[in-house]
Amino acid sequence: MVELTFILQKGEKIIGEAERCQYAGVGYVNIGSGIGATSSNTGLGGALFSSKQQKREGSIWDAKNVHIYLTNKRIIICHAKISLFGGKEKSIGTLLSEINYKDIKGINSSSKLMSPVIDISVVGPNGIDNIKLWFLGTEEKRGKERDDLLKLIKKQL
């Protein structure tokens, strides 16, 4: 077994894992506007700027390469480096996110851009957040792996 890059809680054990995946969670983007004025003779200037944070669901375009661990208490998502050619996982990095099973409000499988996906709805600080776990590859090659992982998660709920 590879050395873990996170600490297991008391009584926690690994029950499943998946490599070569991508994670898209919720992000916050700043949207702003501004106006300004200047005067060349006096050197005076002024500006007014306002911004607002908006919640944005993650997409495949800003997804991160990850390795997924399932334990008997939570889903642990770690950064991963994937080789460009061959698509193999080169290394597993630090913890990116964790999802406690008690926070999951909905879970299902789907397919997006011809890749198998697990969609998870969790309770976040500002309501329900939607998370996507892409299994890199086609439905034919990785669909069974997604379904097996989904069964393990549902057993813990």
N, CA and C atoms as an extended XYZ file, in Angstrom:
471
Properties=species:S:1:pos:R:3:atomname:S:1:resname:S:1:resid:I:1 pbc="F F F"
N         0.838       -1.177        0.000 N   MET     1
C         0.000        0.000        0.000 CA  MET     1
C         0.884        1.241        0.000 C   MET     1
N         0.493        2.243       -0.744 N   VAL     2
C         1.206        3.508       -0.830 CA  VAL     2
C         1.033        4.261        0.482 C   VAL     2
N         2.073        5.004        0.885 N   GLU     3
C         1.982        5.807        2.095 CA  GLU     3
C         0.923        6.894        1.906 C   GLU     3
N         0.016        7.004        2.868 N   LEU     4
C        -1.077        7.968        2.781 CA  LEU     4
C        -0.567        9.381        3.040 C   LEU     4
N        -1.175       10.360        2.375 N   THR     5
C        -0.786       11.761        2.537 CA  THR     5
C        -1.748       12.505        3.457 C   THR     5
N        -2.504       11.781        4.247 N   PHE     6
C        -3.448       12.346        5.207 CA  PHE     6
C        -3.499       11.411        6.398 C   PHE     6
N        -4.118       11.853        7.474 N   ILE     7
C        -4.187       11.059        8.700 CA  ILE     7
C        -5.579       10.455        8.835 C   ILE     7
N        -5.597        9.156        9.086 N   LEU     8
C        -6.870        8.483        9.343 CA  LEU     8
C        -7.320        8.780       10.772 C   LEU     8
N        -8.621        8.930       10.960 N   GLN     9
C        -9.177        9.157       12.287 CA  GLN     9
C        -9.186        7.843       13.055 C   GLN     9
N        -9.411        7.932       14.350 N   LYS    10
C        -9.472        6.741       15.184 CA  LYS    10
C       -10.598        5.828       14.691 C   LYS    10
N       -10.296        4.578       14.433 N   GLY    11
C       -11.288        3.607       13.969 CA  GLY    11
C       -11.577        3.675       12.478 C   GLY    11
N       -10.877        4.520       11.750 N   GLU    12
C       -11.129        4.693       10.313 CA  GLU    12
C       -10.224        3.770        9.509 C   GLU    12
N       -10.784        3.192        8.446 N   LYS    13
C        -9.989        2.327        7.572 CA  LYS    13
C       -10.385        2.558        6.115 C   LYS    13
N        -9.451        2.326        5.215 N   ILE    14
C        -9.682        2.471        3.777 CA  ILE    14
C       -10.518        1.282        3.305 C   ILE    14
N       -11.624        1.585        2.586 N   ILE    15
C       -12.468        0.503        2.065 CA  ILE    15
C       -12.508        0.481        0.537 C   ILE    15
N       -11.950        1.501       -0.099 N   GLY    16
C       -11.928        1.556       -1.555 CA  GLY    16
C       -11.141        2.763       -2.027 C   GLY    16
N       -10.753        2.739       -3.308 N   GLU    17
C       -10.053        3.876       -3.883 CA  GLU    17
C       -10.169        3.851       -5.400 C   GLU    17
N        -9.917        5.000       -5.997 N   ALA    18
C        -9.949        5.126       -7.453 CA  ALA    18
C        -8.852        6.097       -7.872 C   ALA    18
N        -8.133        5.747       -8.906 N   GLU    19
C        -7.082        6.621       -9.414 CA  GLU    19
C        -7.509        7.223      -10.742 C   GLU    19
N        -6.733        8.211      -11.199 N   ARG    20
C        -6.987        8.876      -12.484 CA  ARG    20
C        -8.408        9.432      -12.567 C   ARG    20
N        -8.745       10.262      -11.597 N   CYS    21
C       -10.052       10.901      -11.574 CA  CYS    21
C        -9.866       12.414      -11.610 C   CYS    21
N       -10.973       13.118      -11.794 N   GLN    22
C       -10.969       14.572      -11.715 CA  GLN    22
C       -12.083       15.010      -10.785 C   GLN    22
N       -11.808       16.096      -10.058 N   TYR    23
C       -12.729       16.645       -9.062 CA  TYR    23
C       -13.128       18.048       -9.472 C   TYR    23
N       -14.418       18.305       -9.479 N   ALA    24
C       -14.923       19.658       -9.712 CA  ALA    24
C       -15.894       19.974       -8.587 C   ALA    24
N       -15.521       20.923       -7.755 N   GLY    25
C       -16.356       21.315       -6.633 CA  GLY    25
C       -16.933       22.694       -6.868 C   GLY    25
N       -17.281       23.326       -5.789 N   VAL    26
C       -17.850       24.662       -5.861 CA  VAL    26
C       -16.732       25.672       -5.686 C   VAL    26
N       -16.780       26.715       -6.488 N   GLY    27
C       -15.809       27.785       -6.368 CA  GLY    27
C       -16.523       29.115       -6.238 C   GLY    27
N       -15.801       30.093       -5.815 N   TYR    28
C       -16.357       31.434       -5.710 CA  TYR    28
C       -15.528       32.359       -6.580 C   TYR    28
N       -16.201       33.122       -7.405 N   VAL    29
C       -15.524       34.070       -8.286 CA  VAL    29
C       -15.968       35.474       -7.908 C   VAL    29
N       -15.059       36.421       -8.067 N   ASN    30
C       -15.379       37.822       -7.809 CA  ASN    30
C       -15.789       38.478       -9.111 C   ASN    30
N       -16.931       39.108       -9.076 N   ILE    31
C       -17.411       39.848      -10.231 CA  ILE    31
C       -17.485       41.299       -9.792 C   ILE    31
N       -16.834       42.167      -10.545 N   GLY    32
C       -16.776       43.549      -10.112 CA  GLY    32
C       -16.972       44.525      -11.245 C   GLY    32
N       -17.133       45.769      -10.861 N   SER    33
C       -17.240       46.841      -11.839 CA  SER    33
C       -16.577       48.067      -11.238 C   SER    33
N       -16.156       48.953      -12.080 N   GLY    34
C       -15.496       50.143      -11.584 CA  GLY    34
C       -15.682       51.311      -12.528 C   GLY    34
N       -15.560       52.494      -11.975 N   ILE    35
C       -15.584       53.699      -12.777 CA  ILE    35
C       -14.457       54.589      -12.269 C   ILE    35
N       -14.001       55.453      -13.075 N   GLY    36
C       -12.909       56.318      -12.650 CA  GLY    36
C       -12.976       57.655      -13.365 C   GLY    36
N       -12.234       58.596      -12.846 N   ALA    37
C       -12.167       59.923      -13.457 CA  ALA    37
C       -10.771       60.482      -13.208 C   ALA    37
N       -10.340       61.362      -14.058 N   THR    38
C        -9.042       61.995      -13.876 CA  THR    38
C        -9.059       63.382      -14.492 C   THR    38
N        -8.186       64.182      -14.051 N   SER    39
C        -8.037       65.522      -14.609 CA  SER    39
C        -6.554       65.748      -14.847 C   SER    39
N        -6.184       66.065      -16.047 N   SER    40
C        -4.764       66.172      -16.374 CA  SER    40
C        -4.121       67.461      -15.872 C   SER    40
N        -4.872       68.546      -15.753 N   ASN    41
C        -4.294       69.813      -15.299 CA  ASN    41
C        -3.986       69.804      -13.806 C   ASN    41
N        -4.872       69.275      -13.000 N   THR    42
C        -4.702       69.312      -11.549 CA  THR    42
C        -4.082       68.046      -10.997 C   THR    42
N        -4.041       67.027      -11.783 N   GLY    43
C        -3.498       65.760      -11.314 CA  GLY    43
C        -4.431       65.021      -10.380 C   GLY    43
N        -5.665       65.439      -10.289 N   LEU    44
C        -6.630       64.787       -9.417 CA  LEU    44
C        -7.232       63.567      -10.117 C   LEU    44
N        -7.624       62.606       -9.357 N   GLY    45
C        -8.263       61.422       -9.911 CA  GLY    45
C        -9.183       60.809       -8.886 C   GLY    45
N        -9.993       59.950       -9.319 N   GLY    46
C       -10.904       59.269       -8.413 CA  GLY    46
C       -11.367       57.976       -9.035 C   GLY    46
N       -11.805       57.084       -8.191 N   ALA    47
C       -12.271       55.792       -8.693 CA  ALA    47
C       -13.299       55.223       -7.733 C   ALA    47
N       -14.134       54.413       -8.262 N   LEU    48
C       -15.140       53.723       -7.469 CA  LEU    48
C       -15.193       52.295       -7.990 C   LEU    48
N       -15.086       51.340       -7.082 N   PHE    49
C       -15.076       49.945       -7.499 CA  PHE    49
C       -15.928       49.146       -6.528 C   PHE    49
N       -16.673       48.226       -7.056 N   SER    50
C       -17.436       47.315       -6.200 CA  SER    50
C       -17.307       45.908       -6.758 C   SER    50
N       -17.378       44.949       -5.871 N   SER    51
C       -17.309       43.563       -6.325 CA  SER    51
C       -18.244       42.709       -5.481 C   SER    51
N       -18.547       41.574       -6.009 N   LYS    52
C       -19.465       40.656       -5.353 CA  LYS    52
C       -18.986       39.239       -5.617 C   LYS    52
N       -18.984       38.420       -4.583 N   GLN    53
C       -18.619       37.018       -4.766 CA  GLN    53
C       -19.845       36.252       -5.232 C   GLN    53
N       -19.638       35.397       -6.235 N   GLN    54
C       -20.722       34.548       -6.713 CA  GLN    54
C       -20.286       33.097       -6.661 C   GLN    54
N       -21.201       32.254       -6.221 N   LYS    55
C       -20.962       30.819       -6.177 CA  LYS    55
C       -21.040       30.274       -7.594 C   LYS    55
N       -20.083       29.410       -7.947 N   ARG    56
C       -20.079       28.834       -9.288 CA  ARG    56
C       -19.778       27.350       -9.184 C   ARG    56
N       -20.627       26.552       -9.810 N   GLU    57
C       -20.402       25.111       -9.840 CA  GLU    57
C       -19.190       24.807      -10.701 C   GLU    57
N       -18.388       23.851      -10.272 N   GLY    58
C       -17.200       23.475      -11.026 CA  GLY    58
C       -17.558       22.781      -12.327 C   GLY    58
N       -16.650       22.804      -13.250 N   SER    59
C       -16.860       22.154      -14.535 CA  SER    59
C       -15.598       21.392      -14.920 C   SER    59
N       -15.676       20.667      -16.002 N   ILE    60
C       -14.525       19.900      -16.474 CA  ILE    60
C       -13.349       20.818      -16.800 C   ILE    60
N       -13.624       22.083      -17.109 N   TRP    61
C       -12.563       23.010      -17.512 CA  TRP    61
C       -11.702       23.458      -16.346 C   TRP    61
N       -12.248       23.455      -15.135 N   ASP    62
C       -11.416       23.817      -13.991 CA  ASP    62
C       -11.293       22.663      -12.997 C   ASP    62
N       -11.528       21.445      -13.463 N   ALA    63
C       -11.406       20.263      -12.619 CA  ALA    63
C        -9.940       19.985      -12.302 C   ALA    63
N        -9.729       19.329      -11.163 N   LYS    64
C        -8.383       19.002      -10.712 CA  LYS    64
C        -8.178       17.494      -10.758 C   LYS    64
N        -6.984       17.064      -11.147 N   ASN    65
C        -6.651       15.642      -11.150 CA  ASN    65
C        -6.531       15.163       -9.706 C   ASN    65
N        -7.202       14.040       -9.411 N   VAL    66
C        -7.253       13.562       -8.026 CA  VAL    66
C        -7.167       12.039       -7.937 C   VAL    66
N        -6.888       11.600       -6.717 N   HIS    67
C        -6.981       10.195       -6.321 CA  HIS    67
C        -8.034       10.174       -5.219 C   HIS    67
N        -8.983        9.259       -5.312 N   ILE    68
C       -10.095        9.202       -4.363 CA  ILE    68
C        -9.922        8.005       -3.431 C   ILE    68
N       -10.048        8.260       -2.137 N   TYR    69
C       -10.054        7.199       -1.133 CA  TYR    69
C       -11.421        7.180       -0.477 C   TYR    69
N       -11.954        5.994       -0.255 N   LEU    70
C       -13.169        5.828        0.544 CA  LEU    70
C       -12.756        5.192        1.853 C   LEU    70
N       -13.226        5.763        2.940 N   THR    71
C       -13.026        5.128        4.237 CA  THR    71
C       -14.397        4.780        4.785 C   THR    71
N       -14.426        4.183        5.945 N   ASN    72
C       -15.704        3.856        6.560 CA  ASN    72
C       -16.376        5.092        7.159 C   ASN    72
N       -15.706        6.291        7.122 N   LYS    73
C       -16.282        7.508        7.698 CA  LYS    73
C       -16.441        8.660        6.706 C   LYS    73
N       -15.652        8.671        5.624 N   ARG    74
C       -15.656        9.820        4.720 CA  ARG    74
C       -15.048        9.472        3.364 C   ARG    74
N       -15.257       10.381        2.415 N   ILE    75
C       -14.619       10.317        1.108 CA  ILE    75
C       -13.461       11.308        1.163 C   ILE    75
N       -12.270       10.861        0.818 N   ILE    76
C       -11.086       11.705        0.863 CA  ILE    76
C       -10.576       11.879       -0.562 C   ILE    76
N       -10.360       13.136       -0.942 N   ILE    77
C        -9.928       13.454       -2.298 CA  ILE    77
C        -8.566       14.138       -2.206 C   ILE    77
N        -7.559       13.524       -2.827 N   CYS    78
C        -6.191       14.040       -2.790 CA  CYS    78
C        -5.749       14.463       -4.181 C   CYS    78
N        -4.906       15.495       -4.234 N   HIS    79
C        -4.302       15.900       -5.506 CA  HIS    79
C        -3.547       14.712       -6.095 C   HIS    79
N        -3.453       14.654       -7.416 N   ALA    80
C        -2.690       13.598       -8.076 CA  ALA    80
C        -2.020       14.166       -9.319 C   ALA    80
N        -0.857       13.635       -9.631 N   LYS    81
C        -0.183       13.993      -10.879 CA  LYS    81
C        -0.365       12.823      -11.831 C   LYS    81
N        -0.857       13.142      -13.019 N   ILE    82
C        -1.114       12.120      -14.029 CA  ILE    82
C        -0.206       12.393      -15.216 C   ILE    82
N         0.464       11.344      -15.706 N   SER    83
C         1.377       11.535      -16.829 CA  SER    83
C         0.596       11.902      -18.082 C   SER    83
N         1.208       12.723      -18.894 N   LEU    84
C         0.554       13.208      -20.105 CA  LEU    84
C         0.355       12.084      -21.112 C   LEU    84
N         1.355       11.233      -21.243 N   PHE    85
C         1.270       10.118      -22.189 CA  PHE    85
C         1.046        8.833      -21.416 C   PHE    85
N         0.029        8.104      -21.763 N   GLY    86
C        -0.297        6.859      -21.079 CA  GLY    86
C        -1.332        7.047      -19.991 C   GLY    86
N        -1.477        8.256      -19.484 N   GLY    87
C        -2.506        8.568      -18.512 CA  GLY    87
C        -2.368        7.885      -17.170 C   GLY    87
N        -1.173        7.402      -16.812 N   LYS    88
C        -1.002        6.735      -15.528 CA  LYS    88
C        -0.768        7.757      -14.431 C   LYS    88
N        -1.149        7.384      -13.223 N   GLU    89
C        -0.948        8.255      -12.084 CA  GLU    89
C         0.516        8.177      -11.649 C   GLU    89
N         1.189        9.330      -11.603 N   LYS    90
C         2.603        9.363      -11.227 CA  LYS    90
C         2.789        9.491       -9.726 C   LYS    90
N         1.948       10.309       -9.076 N   SER    91
C         2.081       10.494       -7.632 CA  SER    91
C         0.770       11.008       -7.050 C   SER    91
N         0.634       10.792       -5.738 N   ILE    92
C        -0.536       11.262       -5.000 CA  ILE    92
C        -0.056       12.352       -4.054 C   ILE    92
N        -0.737       13.487       -4.098 N   GLY    93
C        -0.340       14.631       -3.288 CA  GLY    93
C        -1.176       14.795       -2.033 C   GLY    93
N        -1.263       16.009       -1.592 N   THR    94
C        -1.932       16.329       -0.342 CA  THR    94
C        -3.456       16.336       -0.485 C   THR    94
N        -4.092       16.411        0.648 N   LEU    95
C        -5.550       16.421        0.731 CA  LEU    95
C        -6.123       17.657        0.039 C   LEU    95
N        -7.096       17.460       -0.821 N   LEU    96
C        -7.793       18.556       -1.498 CA  LEU    96
C        -9.153       18.801       -0.847 C   LEU    96
N        -9.878       17.726       -0.564 N   SER    97
C       -11.216       17.856        0.002 CA  SER    97
C       -11.592       16.563        0.714 C   SER    97
N       -12.518       16.672        1.631 N   GLU    98
C       -13.076       15.488        2.276 CA  GLU    98
C       -14.565       15.690        2.450 C   GLU    98
N       -15.308       14.612        2.325 N   ILE    99
C       -16.758       14.665        2.433 CA  ILE    99
C       -17.189       13.631        3.466 C   ILE    99
N       -17.768       14.097        4.556 N   ASN   100
C       -18.314       13.175        5.550 CA  ASN   100
C       -19.616       12.603        5.006 C   ASN   100
N       -19.825       11.328        5.231 N   TYR   101
C       -21.030       10.683        4.705 CA  TYR   101
C       -22.304       11.340        5.242 C   TYR   101
N       -22.269       11.836        6.477 N   LYS   102
C       -23.477       12.458        7.064 CA  LYS   102
C       -23.864       13.750        6.356 C   LYS   102
N       -22.923       14.364        5.604 N   ASP   103
C       -23.208       15.606        4.886 CA  ASP   103
C       -23.783       15.375        3.494 C   ASP   103
N       -23.783       14.137        3.029 N   ILE   104
C       -24.285       13.839        1.685 CA  ILE   104
C       -25.810       13.834        1.687 C   ILE   104
N       -26.383       14.665        0.818 N   LYS   105
C       -27.842       14.756        0.709 CA  LYS   105
C       -28.370       14.086       -0.555 C   LYS   105
N       -27.501       13.828       -1.519 N   GLY   106
C       -27.906       13.167       -2.755 CA  GLY   106
C       -26.678       12.659       -3.484 C   GLY   106
N       -26.828       11.528       -4.155 N   ILE   107
C       -25.706       10.950       -4.902 CA  ILE   107
C       -26.265       10.123       -6.045 C   ILE   107
N       -25.651       10.246       -7.225 N   ASN   108
C       -26.061        9.409       -8.352 CA  ASN   108
C       -24.925        9.314       -9.357 C   ASN   108
N       -25.093        8.435      -10.298 N   SER   109
C       -24.098        8.268      -11.350 CA  SER   109
C       -24.637        8.857      -12.642 C   SER   109
N       -23.732        9.321      -13.466 N   SER   110
C       -24.111        9.863      -14.759 CA  SER   110
C       -22.918        9.738      -15.689 C   SER   110
N       -23.066       10.308      -16.847 N   SER   111
C       -21.982       10.326      -17.826 CA  SER   111
C       -21.916       11.728      -18.406 C   SER   111
N       -20.738       12.313      -18.381 N   LYS   112
C       -20.548       13.652      -18.921 CA  LYS   112
C       -19.340       13.631      -19.850 C   LYS   112
N       -19.529       14.180      -21.033 N   LEU   113
C       -18.466       14.183      -22.050 CA  LEU   113
C       -17.907       12.778      -22.260 C   LEU   113
N       -18.790       11.803      -22.281 N   MET   114
C       -18.496       10.390      -22.521 CA  MET   114
C       -17.675        9.743      -21.410 C   MET   114
N       -17.522       10.400      -20.269 N   SER   115
C       -16.802        9.826      -19.130 CA  SER   115
C       -17.782        9.533      -18.002 C   SER   115
N       -17.556        8.439      -17.264 N   PRO   116
C       -18.425        8.147      -16.121 CA  PRO   116
C       -18.199        9.164      -14.997 C   PRO   116
N       -19.281        9.526      -14.309 N   VAL   117
C       -19.237       10.560      -13.282 CA  VAL   117
C       -20.064       10.135      -12.078 C   VAL   117
N       -19.615       10.537      -10.884 N   ILE   118
C       -20.436       10.454       -9.674 CA  ILE   118
C       -20.759       11.890       -9.291 C   ILE   118
N       -22.057       12.189       -9.187 N   ASP   119
C       -22.523       13.507       -8.761 CA  ASP   119
C       -22.937       13.412       -7.300 C   ASP   119
N       -22.396       14.313       -6.473 N   ILE   120
C       -22.684       14.300       -5.041 CA  ILE   120
C       -23.188       15.674       -4.624 C   ILE   120
N       -24.302       15.708       -3.904 N   SER   121
C       -24.815       16.944       -3.314 CA  SER   121
C       -24.542       16.891       -1.820 C   SER   121
N       -23.863       17.910       -1.310 N   VAL   122
C       -23.506       17.949        0.110 CA  VAL   122
C       -23.962       19.268        0.727 C   VAL   122
N       -24.121       19.252        2.035 N   VAL   123
C       -24.453       20.462        2.769 CA  VAL   123
C       -23.182       21.285        2.901 C   VAL   123
N       -23.228       22.520        2.405 N   GLY   124
C       -22.095       23.424        2.513 CA  GLY   124
C       -22.447       24.598        3.402 C   GLY   124
N       -21.514       25.513        3.600 N   PRO   125
C       -21.782       26.661        4.468 CA  PRO   125
C       -22.873       27.589        3.932 C   PRO   125
N       -23.097       27.565        2.621 N   ASN   126
C       -24.104       28.443        2.012 CA  ASN   126
C       -25.185       27.650        1.293 C   ASN   126
N       -25.568       26.524        1.844 N   GLY   127
C       -26.610       25.711        1.215 CA  GLY   127
C       -26.046       24.419        0.651 C   GLY   127
N       -26.678       23.923       -0.391 N   ILE   128
C       -26.276       22.665       -1.015 CA  ILE   128
C       -25.209       22.937       -2.074 C   ILE   128
N       -24.113       22.185       -2.007 N   ASP   129
C       -23.039       22.264       -2.999 CA  ASP   129
C       -23.032       20.981       -3.825 C   ASP   129
N       -22.785       21.115       -5.118 N   ASN   130
C       -22.733       19.961       -6.007 CA  ASN   130
C       -21.288       19.695       -6.395 C   ASN   130
N       -20.892       18.440       -6.261 N   ILE   131
C       -19.527       18.018       -6.551 CA  ILE   131
C       -19.586       16.930       -7.603 C   ILE   131
N       -18.637       16.971       -8.529 N   LYS   132
C       -18.557       15.955       -9.580 CA  LYS   132
C       -17.209       15.249       -9.493 C   LYS   132
N       -17.256       13.929       -9.592 N   LEU   133
C       -16.044       13.113       -9.638 CA  LEU   133
C       -16.019       12.406      -10.987 C   LEU   133
N       -15.145       12.860      -11.885 N   TRP   134
C       -15.015       12.262      -13.211 CA  TRP   134
C       -14.006       11.124      -13.151 C   TRP   134
N       -14.327       10.032      -13.809 N   PHE   135
C       -13.395        8.917      -13.975 CA  PHE   135
C       -12.837        9.045      -15.388 C   PHE   135
N       -11.563        9.408      -15.501 N   LEU   136
C       -10.978        9.659      -16.814 CA  LEU   136
C       -10.992        8.396      -17.657 C   LEU   136
N       -11.603        8.466      -18.796 N   GLY   137
C       -11.748        7.321      -19.678 CA  GLY   137
C       -13.191        7.207      -20.137 C   GLY   137
N       -13.456        6.200      -20.911 N   THR   138
C       -14.801        6.026      -21.461 CA  THR   138
C       -15.692        5.239      -20.507 C   THR   138
N       -16.984        5.303      -20.766 N   GLU   139
C       -17.966        4.555      -19.978 CA  GLU   139
C       -17.662        3.051      -20.014 C   GLU   139
N       -17.243        2.556      -21.180 N   GLU   140
C       -16.945        1.127      -21.314 CA  GLU   140
C       -15.755        0.710      -20.458 C   GLU   140
N       -14.749        1.581      -20.349 N   LYS   141
C       -13.527        1.226      -19.615 CA  LYS   141
C       -13.629        1.490      -18.119 C   LYS   141
N       -14.339        2.567      -17.710 N   ARG   142
C       -14.329        2.954      -16.297 CA  ARG   142
C       -15.704        2.947      -15.635 C   ARG   142
N       -16.749        2.617      -16.397 N   GLY   143
C       -18.101        2.620      -15.853 CA  GLY   143
C       -18.293        1.656      -14.701 C   GLY   143
N       -17.742        0.463      -14.815 N   LYS   144
C       -17.878       -0.531      -13.747 CA  LYS   144
C       -17.153       -0.071      -12.485 C   LYS   144
N       -15.990        0.542      -12.659 N   GLU   145
C       -15.238        1.057      -11.505 CA  GLU   145
C       -16.041        2.144      -10.774 C   GLU   145
N       -16.667        3.036      -11.551 N   ARG   146
C       -17.527        4.074      -10.959 CA  ARG   146
C       -18.680        3.443      -10.201 C   ARG   146
N       -19.338        2.458      -10.814 N   ASP   147
C       -20.490        1.810      -10.190 CA  ASP   147
C       -20.096        1.087       -8.900 C   ASP   147
N       -18.937        0.435       -8.906 N   ASP   148
C       -18.460       -0.258       -7.697 CA  ASP   148
C       -18.182        0.732       -6.568 C   ASP   148
N       -17.557        1.870       -6.905 N   LEU   149
C       -17.271        2.894       -5.902 CA  LEU   149
C       -18.571        3.498       -5.363 C   LEU   149
N       -19.531        3.712       -6.246 N   LEU   150
C       -20.820        4.253       -5.844 CA  LEU   150
C       -21.536        3.308       -4.876 C   LEU   150
N       -21.469        2.007       -5.127 N   LYS   151
C       -22.080        1.020       -4.227 CA  LYS   151
C       -21.444        1.078       -2.843 C   LYS   151
N       -20.100        1.217       -2.800 N   LEU   152
C       -19.404        1.304       -1.521 CA  LEU   152
C       -19.831        2.563       -0.750 C   LEU   152
N       -19.983        3.679       -1.456 N   ILE   153
C       -20.419        4.916       -0.799 CA  ILE   153
C       -21.830        4.753       -0.259 C   ILE   153
N       -22.729        4.205       -1.065 N   LYS   154
C       -24.126        4.053       -0.628 CA  LYS   154
C       -24.261        3.124        0.565 C   LYS   154
N       -23.362        2.146        0.710 N   LYS   155
C       -23.396        1.266        1.878 CA  LYS   155
C       -23.079        2.032        3.151 C   LYS   155
N       -22.312        3.106        3.041 N   GLN   156
C       -21.904        3.892        4.216 CA  GLN   156
C       -22.943        4.934        4.621 C   GLN   156
N       -23.886        5.233        3.734 N   LEU   157
C       -24.883        6.277        4.031 CA  LEU   157
C       -25.934        5.810        5.011 C   LEU   157
